[in-house]
Amino acid sequence: MFGVSSRWADIAFNPGIGVVLAATAVPVVRGLAALQTGLARALPTTSAAQRTR
């Protein structure tokens, strides 16, 4: 993938990527949930405020 033709590099690369993805999965999911919550709270408030004007 990066121009390295070593079998051991391939073997180390795949679990390395898996560890990085596993380590960042929880913060990414929490961040996306917080983003969805923020949008869910902001959008109805904005729509209601525009209707009352």
Number of C-alpha atoms within 10 A of each C-alpha: 7 6 5 9 9 8 9 9 12 14 10 10 13 10 11 12 11 11 12 10 12 11 11 11 12 11 11 12 11 11 12 12 12 12 12 12 11 11 12 11 11 11 11 11 11 10 10 10 10 9 7 6 5
